[in-house]
Amino acid sequence: MRQKKELNIQIGKQIRIAREKLGLTQEEFAEAIDKTPQFISDLERGVYGISIETLKTICETLYISSDSIIFDQLNKPVNQIEQINQLLNYMTPEQLRIMEAITNAFLQASNK
């Protein structure tokens, strides 16, 4: 049986927390990052570590920073403005254009 490294366990736990916060199953998350559900299960249990490339993909998919995974910052309270800012930081230009259109429509509707 393979010995789990403490850092892998911590990182896996943080990834699981972030995945669950977005309401993704292991299967949905695996599909989103082009991995298998078994890979996600092993990763979240700390069986294996991950490459920088995979970490980057995970962070982009879960809208979180690598610091929040590595330094156990997901359980720290975040105010709503910080949370929105974190989400905006990971959006593609197209997603940002859509968000801007939604926000403008909301502001116009609320001013009536």
PDB file as gemmi writes it, atoms N, CA and C in Angstrom:
CRYST1    1.000    1.000    1.000  90.00  90.00  90.00 P 1                      
ATOM      1  N   MET A   1       0.844  -1.187   0.000  1.00  0.00           N  
ATOM      2  CA  MET A   1       0.000   0.000   0.000  1.00  0.00           C  
ATOM      3  C   MET A   1       0.886   1.246   0.000  1.00  0.00           C  
ATOM      4  N   ARG A   2       0.522   2.204  -0.801  1.00  0.00           N  
ATOM      5  CA  ARG A   2       1.295   3.425  -0.943  1.00  0.00           C  
ATOM      6  C   ARG A   2       1.111   4.333   0.276  1.00  0.00           C  
ATOM      7  N   GLN A   3       2.206   4.882   0.780  1.00  0.00           N  
ATOM      8  CA  GLN A   3       2.191   5.793   1.930  1.00  0.00           C  
ATOM      9  C   GLN A   3       1.712   7.168   1.481  1.00  0.00           C  
ATOM     10  N   LYS A   4       0.713   7.711   2.154  1.00  0.00           N  
ATOM     11  CA  LYS A   4       0.202   9.035   1.817  1.00  0.00           C  
ATOM     12  C   LYS A   4       1.092  10.107   2.440  1.00  0.00           C  
ATOM     13  N   LYS A   5       1.375  11.144   1.681  1.00  0.00           N  
ATOM     14  CA  LYS A   5       2.126  12.276   2.191  1.00  0.00           C  
ATOM     15  C   LYS A   5       1.143  13.281   2.772  1.00  0.00           C  
ATOM     16  N   GLU A   6       1.514  13.888   3.895  1.00  0.00           N  
ATOM     17  CA  GLU A   6       0.638  14.836   4.573  1.00  0.00           C  
ATOM     18  C   GLU A   6       0.222  15.979   3.648  1.00  0.00           C  
ATOM     19  N   LEU A   7       1.154  16.497   2.858  1.00  0.00           N  
ATOM     20  CA  LEU A   7       0.826  17.599   1.947  1.00  0.00           C  
ATOM     21  C   LEU A   7      -0.208  17.156   0.915  1.00  0.00           C  
ATOM     22  N   ASN A   8      -0.084  15.945   0.388  1.00  0.00           N  
ATOM     23  CA  ASN A   8      -1.069  15.444  -0.574  1.00  0.00           C  
ATOM     24  C   ASN A   8      -2.441  15.325   0.061  1.00  0.00           C  
ATOM     25  N   ILE A   9      -2.480  14.904   1.310  1.00  0.00           N  
ATOM     26  CA  ILE A   9      -3.759  14.789   2.025  1.00  0.00           C  
ATOM     27  C   ILE A   9      -4.385  16.169   2.192  1.00  0.00           C  
ATOM     28  N   GLN A  10      -3.584  17.145   2.593  1.00  0.00           N  
ATOM     29  CA  GLN A  10      -4.082  18.513   2.792  1.00  0.00           C  
ATOM     30  C   GLN A  10      -4.594  19.102   1.474  1.00  0.00           C  
ATOM     31  N   ILE A  11      -3.824  18.959   0.409  1.00  0.00           N  
ATOM     32  CA  ILE A  11      -4.229  19.483  -0.890  1.00  0.00           C  
ATOM     33  C   ILE A  11      -5.500  18.793  -1.376  1.00  0.00           C  
ATOM     34  N   GLY A  12      -5.558  17.499  -1.231  1.00  0.00           N  
ATOM     35  CA  GLY A  12      -6.753  16.755  -1.637  1.00  0.00           C  
ATOM     36  C   GLY A  12      -7.988  17.204  -0.880  1.00  0.00           C  
ATOM     37  N   LYS A  13      -7.829  17.438   0.409  1.00  0.00           N  
ATOM     38  CA  LYS A  13      -8.953  17.916   1.230  1.00  0.00           C  
ATOM     39  C   LYS A  13      -9.440  19.272   0.744  1.00  0.00           C  
ATOM     40  N   GLN A  14      -8.502  20.173   0.442  1.00  0.00           N  
ATOM     41  CA  GLN A  14      -8.870  21.509  -0.018  1.00  0.00           C  
ATOM     42  C   GLN A  14      -9.571  21.452  -1.381  1.00  0.00           C  
ATOM     43  N   ILE A  15      -9.126  20.573  -2.246  1.00  0.00           N  
ATOM     44  CA  ILE A  15      -9.768  20.419  -3.549  1.00  0.00           C  
ATOM     45  C   ILE A  15     -11.184  19.882  -3.367  1.00  0.00           C  
ATOM     46  N   ARG A  16     -11.346  18.916  -2.482  1.00  0.00           N  
ATOM     47  CA  ARG A  16     -12.690  18.374  -2.212  1.00  0.00           C  
ATOM     48  C   ARG A  16     -13.619  19.461  -1.695  1.00  0.00           C  
ATOM     49  N   ILE A  17     -13.140  20.278  -0.752  1.00  0.00           N  
ATOM     50  CA  ILE A  17     -13.955  21.359  -0.189  1.00  0.00           C  
ATOM     51  C   ILE A  17     -14.390  22.323  -1.289  1.00  0.00           C  
ATOM     52  N   ALA A  18     -13.447  22.724  -2.130  1.00  0.00           N  
ATOM     53  CA  ALA A  18     -13.756  23.668  -3.215  1.00  0.00           C  
ATOM     54  C   ALA A  18     -14.731  23.057  -4.215  1.00  0.00           C  
ATOM     55  N   ARG A  19     -14.533  21.792  -4.535  1.00  0.00           N  
ATOM     56  CA  ARG A  19     -15.433  21.101  -5.476  1.00  0.00           C  
ATOM     57  C   ARG A  19     -16.842  21.049  -4.919  1.00  0.00           C  
ATOM     58  N   GLU A  20     -16.958  20.695  -3.646  1.00  0.00           N  
ATOM     59  CA  GLU A  20     -18.271  20.589  -3.017  1.00  0.00           C  
ATOM     60  C   GLU A  20     -18.946  21.951  -2.891  1.00  0.00           C  
ATOM     61  N   LYS A  21     -18.168  23.010  -2.666  1.00  0.00           N  
ATOM     62  CA  LYS A  21     -18.746  24.357  -2.594  1.00  0.00           C  
ATOM     63  C   LYS A  21     -19.411  24.743  -3.903  1.00  0.00           C  
ATOM     64  N   LEU A  22     -18.886  24.245  -5.010  1.00  0.00           N  
ATOM     65  CA  LEU A  22     -19.489  24.520  -6.318  1.00  0.00           C  
ATOM     66  C   LEU A  22     -20.601  23.524  -6.660  1.00  0.00           C  
ATOM     67  N   GLY A  23     -20.797  22.546  -5.791  1.00  0.00           N  
ATOM     68  CA  GLY A  23     -21.853  21.571  -6.014  1.00  0.00           C  
ATOM     69  C   GLY A  23     -21.545  20.547  -7.086  1.00  0.00           C  
ATOM     70  N   LEU A  24     -20.267  20.323  -7.336  1.00  0.00           N  
ATOM     71  CA  LEU A  24     -19.866  19.345  -8.350  1.00  0.00           C  
ATOM     72  C   LEU A  24     -19.646  17.972  -7.735  1.00  0.00           C  
ATOM     73  N   THR A  25     -20.103  16.953  -8.430  1.00  0.00           N  
ATOM     74  CA  THR A  25     -19.772  15.595  -8.026  1.00  0.00           C  
ATOM     75  C   THR A  25     -18.356  15.292  -8.498  1.00  0.00           C  
ATOM     76  N   GLN A  26     -17.791  14.212  -8.001  1.00  0.00           N  
ATOM     77  CA  GLN A  26     -16.469  13.814  -8.487  1.00  0.00           C  
ATOM     78  C   GLN A  26     -16.513  13.526  -9.985  1.00  0.00           C  
ATOM     79  N   GLU A  27     -17.595  12.944 -10.442  1.00  0.00           N  
ATOM     80  CA  GLU A  27     -17.725  12.621 -11.858  1.00  0.00           C  
ATOM     81  C   GLU A  27     -17.784  13.887 -12.710  1.00  0.00           C  
ATOM     82  N   GLU A  28     -18.580  14.873 -12.282  1.00  0.00           N  
ATOM     83  CA  GLU A  28     -18.690  16.132 -13.031  1.00  0.00           C  
ATOM     84  C   GLU A  28     -17.354  16.872 -13.048  1.00  0.00           C  
ATOM     85  N   PHE A  29     -16.694  16.883 -11.904  1.00  0.00           N  
ATOM     86  CA  PHE A  29     -15.412  17.560 -11.802  1.00  0.00           C  
ATOM     87  C   PHE A  29     -14.367  16.867 -12.673  1.00  0.00           C  
ATOM     88  N   ALA A  30     -14.361  15.538 -12.641  1.00  0.00           N  
ATOM     89  CA  ALA A  30     -13.415  14.773 -13.460  1.00  0.00           C  
ATOM     90  C   ALA A  30     -13.603  15.091 -14.937  1.00  0.00           C  
ATOM     91  N   GLU A  31     -14.843  15.157 -15.364  1.00  0.00           N  
ATOM     92  CA  GLU A  31     -15.120  15.476 -16.761  1.00  0.00           C  
ATOM     93  C   GLU A  31     -14.654  16.895 -17.096  1.00  0.00           C  
ATOM     94  N   ALA A  32     -14.870  17.829 -16.183  1.00  0.00           N  
ATOM     95  CA  ALA A  32     -14.500  19.230 -16.421  1.00  0.00           C  
ATOM     96  C   ALA A  32     -12.995  19.422 -16.578  1.00  0.00           C  
ATOM     97  N   ILE A  33     -12.213  18.583 -15.896  1.00  0.00           N  
ATOM     98  CA  ILE A  33     -10.755  18.740 -15.984  1.00  0.00           C  
ATOM     99  C   ILE A  33     -10.101  17.627 -16.794  1.00  0.00           C  
ATOM    100  N   ASP A  34     -10.926  16.859 -17.474  1.00  0.00           N  
ATOM    101  CA  ASP A  34     -10.448  15.802 -18.368  1.00  0.00           C  
ATOM    102  C   ASP A  34      -9.617  14.748 -17.630  1.00  0.00           C  
ATOM    103  N   LYS A  35     -10.133  14.318 -16.495  1.00  0.00           N  
ATOM    104  CA  LYS A  35      -9.522  13.237 -15.717  1.00  0.00           C  
ATOM    105  C   LYS A  35     -10.595  12.202 -15.418  1.00  0.00           C  
ATOM    106  N   THR A  36     -10.207  11.108 -14.801  1.00  0.00           N  
ATOM    107  CA  THR A  36     -11.175  10.073 -14.446  1.00  0.00           C  
ATOM    108  C   THR A  36     -11.712  10.316 -13.034  1.00  0.00           C  
ATOM    109  N   PRO A  37     -12.919   9.820 -12.742  1.00  0.00           N  
ATOM    110  CA  PRO A  37     -13.427   9.920 -11.372  1.00  0.00           C  
ATOM    111  C   PRO A  37     -12.495   9.240 -10.364  1.00  0.00           C  
ATOM    112  N   GLN A  38     -11.828   8.155 -10.778  1.00  0.00           N  
ATOM    113  CA  GLN A  38     -10.891   7.476  -9.880  1.00  0.00           C  
ATOM    114  C   GLN A  38      -9.714   8.395  -9.545  1.00  0.00           C  
ATOM    115  N   PHE A  39      -9.240   9.155 -10.530  1.00  0.00           N  
ATOM    116  CA  PHE A  39      -8.162  10.115 -10.290  1.00  0.00           C  
ATOM    117  C   PHE A  39      -8.599  11.128  -9.243  1.00  0.00           C  
ATOM    118  N   ILE A  40      -9.811  11.651  -9.382  1.00  0.00           N  
ATOM    119  CA  ILE A  40     -10.333  12.644  -8.431  1.00  0.00           C  
ATOM    120  C   ILE A  40     -10.444  12.030  -7.045  1.00  0.00           C  
ATOM    121  N   SER A  41     -10.944  10.832  -6.965  1.00  0.00           N  
ATOM    122  CA  SER A  41     -11.061  10.147  -5.680  1.00  0.00           C  
ATOM    123  C   SER A  41      -9.698   9.976  -5.028  1.00  0.00           C  
ATOM    124  N   ASP A  42      -8.733   9.484  -5.790  1.00  0.00           N  
ATOM    125  CA  ASP A  42      -7.374   9.298  -5.262  1.00  0.00           C  
ATOM    126  C   ASP A  42      -6.753  10.630  -4.850  1.00  0.00           C  
ATOM    127  N   LEU A  43      -6.963  11.648  -5.661  1.00  0.00           N  
ATOM    128  CA  LEU A  43      -6.422  12.970  -5.369  1.00  0.00           C  
ATOM    129  C   LEU A  43      -7.003  13.525  -4.070  1.00  0.00           C  
ATOM    130  N   GLU A  44      -8.303  13.452  -3.922  1.00  0.00           N  
ATOM    131  CA  GLU A  44      -8.963  14.001  -2.736  1.00  0.00           C  
ATOM    132  C   GLU A  44      -8.617  13.228  -1.461  1.00  0.00           C  
ATOM    133  N   ARG A  45      -8.259  11.978  -1.607  1.00  0.00           N  
ATOM    134  CA  ARG A  45      -7.852  11.181  -0.436  1.00  0.00           C  
ATOM    135  C   ARG A  45      -6.359  11.311  -0.146  1.00  0.00           C  
ATOM    136  N   GLY A  46      -5.644  12.009  -1.019  1.00  0.00           N  
ATOM    137  CA  GLY A  46      -4.222  12.210  -0.795  1.00  0.00           C  
ATOM    138  C   GLY A  46      -3.356  11.048  -1.219  1.00  0.00           C  
ATOM    139  N   VAL A  47      -3.904  10.162  -2.039  1.00  0.00           N  
ATOM    140  CA  VAL A  47      -3.136   9.010  -2.503  1.00  0.00           C  
ATOM    141  C   VAL A  47      -1.993   9.460  -3.405  1.00  0.00           C  
ATOM    142  N   TYR A  48      -2.271  10.460  -4.221  1.00  0.00           N  
ATOM    143  CA  TYR A  48      -1.273  10.976  -5.145  1.00  0.00           C  
ATOM    144  C   TYR A  48      -1.176  12.490  -5.028  1.00  0.00           C  
ATOM    145  N   GLY A  49      -0.042  13.019  -5.442  1.00  0.00           N  
ATOM    146  CA  GLY A  49       0.105  14.455  -5.590  1.00  0.00           C  
ATOM    147  C   GLY A  49      -0.326  14.841  -6.999  1.00  0.00           C  
ATOM    148  N   ILE A  50      -0.214  16.123  -7.321  1.00  0.00           N  
ATOM    149  CA  ILE A  50      -0.604  16.564  -8.649  1.00  0.00           C  
ATOM    150  C   ILE A  50       0.496  17.416  -9.271  1.00  0.00           C  
ATOM    151  N   SER A  51       0.459  17.468 -10.578  1.00  0.00           N  
ATOM    152  CA  SER A  51       1.418  18.303 -11.301  1.00  0.00           C  
ATOM    153  C   SER A  51       0.956  19.760 -11.240  1.00  0.00           C  
ATOM    154  N   ILE A  52       1.873  20.655 -11.536  1.00  0.00           N  
ATOM    155  CA  ILE A  52       1.542  22.077 -11.588  1.00  0.00           C  
ATOM    156  C   ILE A  52       0.477  22.318 -12.657  1.00  0.00           C  
ATOM    157  N   GLU A  53       0.596  21.648 -13.776  1.00  0.00           N  
ATOM    158  CA  GLU A  53      -0.381  21.802 -14.856  1.00  0.00           C  
ATOM    159  C   GLU A  53      -1.785  21.412 -14.397  1.00  0.00           C  
ATOM    160  N   THR A  54      -1.878  20.281 -13.697  1.00  0.00           N  
ATOM    161  CA  THR A  54      -3.181  19.836 -13.197  1.00  0.00           C  
ATOM    162  C   THR A  54      -3.693  20.783 -12.121  1.00  0.00           C  
ATOM    163  N   LEU A  55      -2.814  21.262 -11.250  1.00  0.00           N  
ATOM    164  CA  LEU A  55      -3.213  22.228 -10.226  1.00  0.00           C  
ATOM    165  C   LEU A  55      -3.786  23.484 -10.873  1.00  0.00           C  
ATOM    166  N   LYS A  56      -3.140  23.965 -11.926  1.00  0.00           N  
ATOM    167  CA  LYS A  56      -3.613  25.156 -12.637  1.00  0.00           C  
ATOM    168  C   LYS A  56      -5.009  24.913 -13.210  1.00  0.00           C  
ATOM    169  N   THR A  57      -5.207  23.774 -13.845  1.00  0.00           N  
ATOM    170  CA  THR A  57      -6.509  23.434 -14.417  1.00  0.00           C  
ATOM    171  C   THR A  57      -7.576  23.346 -13.339  1.00  0.00           C  
ATOM    172  N   ILE A  58      -7.228  22.737 -12.216  1.00  0.00           N  
ATOM    173  CA  ILE A  58      -8.170  22.613 -11.102  1.00  0.00           C  
ATOM    174  C   ILE A  58      -8.559  23.996 -10.583  1.00  0.00           C  
ATOM    175  N   CYS A  59      -7.583  24.859 -10.398  1.00  0.00           N  
ATOM    176  CA  CYS A  59      -7.853  26.208  -9.885  1.00  0.00           C  
ATOM    177  C   CYS A  59      -8.740  26.994 -10.839  1.00  0.00           C  
ATOM    178  N   GLU A  60      -8.480  26.895 -12.124  1.00  0.00           N  
ATOM    179  CA  GLU A  60      -9.310  27.587 -13.109  1.00  0.00           C  
ATOM    180  C   GLU A  60     -10.735  27.039 -13.105  1.00  0.00           C  
ATOM    181  N   THR A  61     -10.872  25.751 -12.969  1.00  0.00           N  
ATOM    182  CA  THR A  61     -12.183  25.112 -12.990  1.00  0.00           C  
ATOM    183  C   THR A  61     -12.988  25.427 -11.733  1.00  0.00           C  
ATOM    184  N   LEU A  62     -12.318  25.480 -10.590  1.00  0.00           N  
ATOM    185  CA  LEU A  62     -13.002  25.722  -9.312  1.00  0.00           C  
ATOM    186  C   LEU A  62     -13.024  27.194  -8.915  1.00  0.00           C  
ATOM    187  N   TYR A  63     -12.447  28.054  -9.746  1.00  0.00           N  
ATOM    188  CA  TYR A  63     -12.410  29.504  -9.483  1.00  0.00           C  
ATOM    189  C   TYR A  63     -11.751  29.823  -8.146  1.00  0.00           C  
ATOM    190  N   ILE A  64     -10.603  29.213  -7.922  1.00  0.00           N  
ATOM    191  CA  ILE A  64      -9.860  29.457  -6.683  1.00  0.00           C  
ATOM    192  C   ILE A  64      -8.384  29.640  -7.023  1.00  0.00           C  
ATOM    193  N   SER A  65      -7.636  30.184  -6.078  1.00  0.00           N  
ATOM    194  CA  SER A  65      -6.202  30.347  -6.284  1.00  0.00           C  
ATOM    195  C   SER A  65      -5.471  29.107  -5.785  1.00  0.00           C  
ATOM    196  N   SER A  66      -4.277  28.916  -6.299  1.00  0.00           N  
ATOM    197  CA  SER A  66      -3.469  27.791  -5.818  1.00  0.00           C  
ATOM    198  C   SER A  66      -3.089  28.002  -4.352  1.00  0.00           C  
ATOM    199  N   ASP A  67      -2.923  29.266  -3.941  1.00  0.00           N  
ATOM    200  CA  ASP A  67      -2.626  29.556  -2.536  1.00  0.00           C  
ATOM    201  C   ASP A  67      -3.715  29.018  -1.616  1.00  0.00           C  
ATOM    202  N   SER A  68      -4.968  29.160  -2.046  1.00  0.00           N  
ATOM    203  CA  SER A  68      -6.059  28.702  -1.186  1.00  0.00           C  
ATOM    204  C   SER A  68      -6.022  27.195  -0.985  1.00  0.00           C  
ATOM    205  N   ILE A  69      -5.487  26.477  -1.963  1.00  0.00           N  
ATOM    206  CA  ILE A  69      -5.357  25.024  -1.831  1.00  0.00           C  
ATOM    207  C   ILE A  69      -4.113  24.663  -1.024  1.00  0.00           C  
ATOM    208  N   ILE A  70      -3.001  25.242  -1.384  1.00  0.00           N  
ATOM    209  CA  ILE A  70      -1.730  24.871  -0.761  1.00  0.00           C  
ATOM    210  C   ILE A  70      -1.629  25.339   0.694  1.00  0.00           C  
ATOM    211  N   PHE A  71      -2.152  26.538   0.957  1.00  0.00           N  
ATOM    212  CA  PHE A  71      -2.007  27.111   2.295  1.00  0.00           C  
ATOM    213  C   PHE A  71      -3.272  27.033   3.130  1.00  0.00           C  
ATOM    214  N   ASP A  72      -4.199  26.135   2.747  1.00  0.00           N  
ATOM    215  CA  ASP A  72      -5.386  25.857   3.556  1.00  0.00           C  
ATOM    216  C   ASP A  72      -6.171  27.125   3.862  1.00  0.00           C  
ATOM    217  N   GLN A  73      -6.510  27.884   2.832  1.00  0.00           N  
ATOM    218  CA  GLN A  73      -7.237  29.123   3.031  1.00  0.00           C  
ATOM    219  C   GLN A  73      -8.706  29.031   2.663  1.00  0.00           C  
ATOM    220  N   LEU A  74      -9.194  27.872   2.296  1.00  0.00           N  
ATOM    221  CA  LEU A  74     -10.589  27.748   1.881  1.00  0.00           C  
ATOM    222  C   LEU A  74     -11.565  27.849   3.037  1.00  0.00           C  
ATOM    223  N   ASN A  75     -11.136  27.552   4.237  1.00  0.00           N  
ATOM    224  CA  ASN A  75     -12.045  27.592   5.376  1.00  0.00           C  
ATOM    225  C   ASN A  75     -12.061  28.941   6.078  1.00  0.00           C  
ATOM    226  N   LYS A  76     -11.226  29.863   5.614  1.00  0.00           N  
ATOM    227  CA  LYS A  76     -11.217  31.186   6.216  1.00  0.00           C  
ATOM    228  C   LYS A  76     -12.431  31.956   5.717  1.00  0.00           C  
ATOM    229  N   PRO A  77     -13.063  32.736   6.608  1.00  0.00           N  
ATOM    230  CA  PRO A  77     -14.226  33.501   6.167  1.00  0.00           C  
ATOM    231  C   PRO A  77     -13.842  34.516   5.085  1.00  0.00           C  
ATOM    232  N   VAL A  78     -14.688  34.624   4.095  1.00  0.00           N  
ATOM    233  CA  VAL A  78     -14.473  35.564   3.011  1.00  0.00           C  
ATOM    234  C   VAL A  78     -15.748  36.385   2.867  1.00  0.00           C  
ATOM    235  N   ASN A  79     -15.594  37.719   2.804  1.00  0.00           N  
ATOM    236  CA  ASN A  79     -16.807  38.506   2.633  1.00  0.00           C  
ATOM    237  C   ASN A  79     -17.286  38.390   1.195  1.00  0.00           C  
ATOM    238  N   GLN A  80     -18.499  38.837   0.943  1.00  0.00           N  
ATOM    239  CA  GLN A  80     -19.102  38.645  -0.373  1.00  0.00           C  
ATOM    240  C   GLN A  80     -18.343  39.371  -1.474  1.00  0.00           C  
ATOM    241  N   ILE A  81     -17.818  40.550  -1.177  1.00  0.00           N  
ATOM    242  CA  ILE A  81     -17.065  41.293  -2.183  1.00  0.00           C  
ATOM    243  C   ILE A  81     -15.802  40.523  -2.574  1.00  0.00           C  
ATOM    244  N   GLU A  82     -15.084  39.975  -1.588  1.00  0.00           N  
ATOM    245  CA  GLU A  82     -13.886  39.188  -1.881  1.00  0.00           C  
ATOM    246  C   GLU A  82     -14.240  37.949  -2.691  1.00  0.00           C  
ATOM    247  N   GLN A  83     -15.346  37.316  -2.349  1.00  0.00           N  
ATOM    248  CA  GLN A  83     -15.766  36.115  -3.055  1.00  0.00           C  
ATOM    249  C   GLN A  83     -16.086  36.430  -4.519  1.00  0.00           C  
ATOM    250  N   ILE A  84     -16.813  37.522  -4.759  1.00  0.00           N  
ATOM    251  CA  ILE A  84     -17.128  37.925  -6.124  1.00  0.00           C  
ATOM    252  C   ILE A  84     -15.847  38.269  -6.876  1.00  0.00           C  
ATOM    253  N   ASN A  85     -14.942  38.966  -6.210  1.00  0.00           N  
ATOM    254  CA  ASN A  85     -13.667  39.336  -6.835  1.00  0.00           C  
ATOM    255  C   ASN A  85     -12.869  38.085  -7.229  1.00  0.00           C  
ATOM    256  N   GLN A  86     -12.854  37.086  -6.366  1.00  0.00           N  
ATOM    257  CA  GLN A  86     -12.150  35.841  -6.681  1.00  0.00           C  
ATOM    258  C   GLN A  86     -12.745  35.185  -7.928  1.00  0.00           C  
ATOM    259  N   LEU A  87     -14.071  35.163  -8.009  1.00  0.00           N  
ATOM    260  CA  LEU A  87     -14.719  34.574  -9.176  1.00  0.00           C  
ATOM    261  C   LEU A  87     -14.390  35.356 -10.447  1.00  0.00           C  
ATOM    262  N   LEU A  88     -14.422  36.683 -10.353  1.00  0.00           N  
ATOM    263  CA  LEU A  88     -14.121  37.516 -11.516  1.00  0.00           C  
ATOM    264  C   LEU A  88     -12.683  37.332 -11.994  1.00  0.00           C  
ATOM    265  N   ASN A  89     -11.766  37.143 -11.073  1.00  0.00           N  
ATOM    266  CA  ASN A  89     -10.359  36.982 -11.427  1.00  0.00           C  
ATOM    267  C   ASN A  89     -10.101  35.752 -12.291  1.00  0.00           C  
ATOM    268  N   TYR A  90     -10.965  34.757 -12.216  1.00  0.00           N  
ATOM    269  CA  TYR A  90     -10.743  33.520 -12.953  1.00  0.00           C  
ATOM    270  C   TYR A  90     -11.628  33.390 -14.188  1.00  0.00           C  
ATOM    271  N   MET A  91     -12.369  34.446 -14.505  1.00  0.00           N  
ATOM    272  CA  MET A  91     -13.230  34.390 -15.678  1.00  0.00           C  
ATOM    273  C   MET A  91     -12.445  34.689 -16.949  1.00  0.00           C  
ATOM    274  N   THR A  92     -12.879  34.059 -18.012  1.00  0.00           N  
ATOM    275  CA  THR A  92     -12.313  34.344 -19.326  1.00  0.00           C  
ATOM    276  C   THR A  92     -12.846  35.696 -19.795  1.00  0.00           C  
ATOM    277  N   PRO A  93     -12.222  36.298 -20.799  1.00  0.00           N  
ATOM    278  CA  PRO A  93     -12.761  37.564 -21.318  1.00  0.00           C  
ATOM    279  C   PRO A  93     -14.224  37.447 -21.755  1.00  0.00           C  
ATOM    280  N   GLU A  94     -14.580  36.338 -22.357  1.00  0.00           N  
ATOM    281  CA  GLU A  94     -15.972  36.135 -22.778  1.00  0.00           C  
ATOM    282  C   GLU A  94     -16.902  36.067 -21.565  1.00  0.00           C  
ATOM    283  N   GLN A  95     -16.493  35.349 -20.533  1.00  0.00           N  
ATOM    284  CA  GLN A  95     -17.302  35.280 -19.318  1.00  0.00           C  
ATOM    285  C   GLN A  95     -17.443  36.660 -18.673  1.00  0.00           C  
ATOM    286  N   LEU A  96     -16.388  37.452 -18.711  1.00  0.00           N  
ATOM    287  CA  LEU A  96     -16.452  38.804 -18.151  1.00  0.00           C  
ATOM    288  C   LEU A  96     -17.425  39.679 -18.940  1.00  0.00           C  
ATOM    289  N   ARG A  97     -17.443  39.558 -20.269  1.00  0.00           N  
ATOM    290  CA  ARG A  97     -18.397  40.324 -21.083  1.00  0.00           C  
ATOM    291  C   ARG A  97     -19.832  39.934 -20.734  1.00  0.00           C  
ATOM    292  N   ILE A  98     -20.068  38.657 -20.556  1.00  0.00           N  
ATOM    293  CA  ILE A  98     -21.400  38.190 -20.187  1.00  0.00           C  
ATOM    294  C   ILE A  98     -21.780  38.715 -18.804  1.00  0.00           C  
ATOM    295  N   MET A  99     -20.844  38.650 -17.859  1.00  0.00           N  
ATOM    296  CA  MET A  99     -21.111  39.141 -16.507  1.00  0.00           C  
ATOM    297  C   MET A  99     -21.419  40.640 -16.535  1.00  0.00           C  
ATOM    298  N   GLU A 100     -20.688  41.384 -17.356  1.00  0.00           N  
ATOM    299  CA  GLU A 100     -20.927  42.822 -17.464  1.00  0.00           C  
ATOM    300  C   GLU A 100     -22.333  43.083 -18.007  1.00  0.00           C  
ATOM    301  N   ALA A 101     -22.740  42.337 -19.017  1.00  0.00           N  
ATOM    302  CA  ALA A 101     -24.080  42.510 -19.587  1.00  0.00           C  
ATOM    303  C   ALA A 101     -25.158  42.188 -18.560  1.00  0.00           C  
ATOM    304  N   ILE A 102     -24.964  41.127 -17.803  1.00  0.00           N  
ATOM    305  CA  ILE A 102     -25.922  40.747 -16.758  1.00  0.00           C  
ATOM    306  C   ILE A 102     -25.994  41.837 -15.693  1.00  0.00           C  
ATOM    307  N   THR A 103     -24.843  42.327 -15.270  1.00  0.00           N  
ATOM    308  CA  THR A 103     -24.799  43.364 -14.235  1.00  0.00           C  
ATOM    309  C   THR A 103     -25.479  44.639 -14.722  1.00  0.00           C  
ATOM    310  N   ASN A 104     -25.208  45.043 -15.956  1.00  0.00           N  
ATOM    311  CA  ASN A 104     -25.839  46.241 -16.508  1.00  0.00           C  
ATOM    312  C   ASN A 104     -27.347  46.079 -16.583  1.00  0.00           C  
ATOM    313  N   ALA A 105     -27.810  44.914 -17.028  1.00  0.00           N  
ATOM    314  CA  ALA A 105     -29.243  44.653 -17.103  1.00  0.00           C  
ATOM    315  C   ALA A 105     -29.882  44.705 -15.723  1.00  0.00           C  
ATOM    316  N   PHE A 106     -29.191  44.144 -14.755  1.00  0.00           N  
ATOM    317  CA  PHE A 106     -29.700  44.172 -13.370  1.00  0.00           C  
ATOM    318  C   PHE A 106     -29.794  45.597 -12.854  1.00  0.00           C  
ATOM    319  N   LEU A 107     -28.751  46.393 -13.086  1.00  0.00           N  
ATOM    320  CA  LEU A 107     -28.740  47.777 -12.598  1.00  0.00           C  
ATOM    321  C   LEU A 107     -29.830  48.603 -13.276  1.00  0.00           C  
ATOM    322  N   GLN A 108     -30.037  48.395 -14.563  1.00  0.00           N  
ATOM    323  CA  GLN A 108     -31.103  49.122 -15.267  1.00  0.00           C  
ATOM    324  C   GLN A 108     -32.474  48.730 -14.726  1.00  0.00           C  
ATOM    325  N   ALA A 109     -32.674  47.447 -14.473  1.00  0.00           N  
ATOM    326  CA  ALA A 109     -33.961  46.983 -13.962  1.00  0.00           C  
ATOM    327  C   ALA A 109     -34.219  47.482 -12.535  1.00  0.00           C  
ATOM    328  N   SER A 110     -33.186  47.586 -11.752  1.00  0.00           N  
ATOM    329  CA  SER A 110     -33.377  48.019 -10.349  1.00  0.00           C  
ATOM    330  C   SER A 110     -33.546  49.519 -10.216  1.00  0.00           C  
ATOM    331  N   ASN A 111     -33.206  50.285 -11.258  1.00  0.00           N  
ATOM    332  CA  ASN A 111     -33.363  51.733 -11.219  1.00  0.00           C  
ATOM    333  C   ASN A 111     -34.761  52.180 -11.643  1.00  0.00           C  
ATOM    334  N   LYS A 112     -35.587  51.260 -12.039  1.00  0.00           N  
ATOM    335  CA  LYS A 112     -36.943  51.622 -12.502  1.00  0.00           C  
ATOM    336  C   LYS A 112     -37.891  51.752 -11.354  1.00  0.00           C  
TER     337      LYS A 112                                                      
END                                                                             
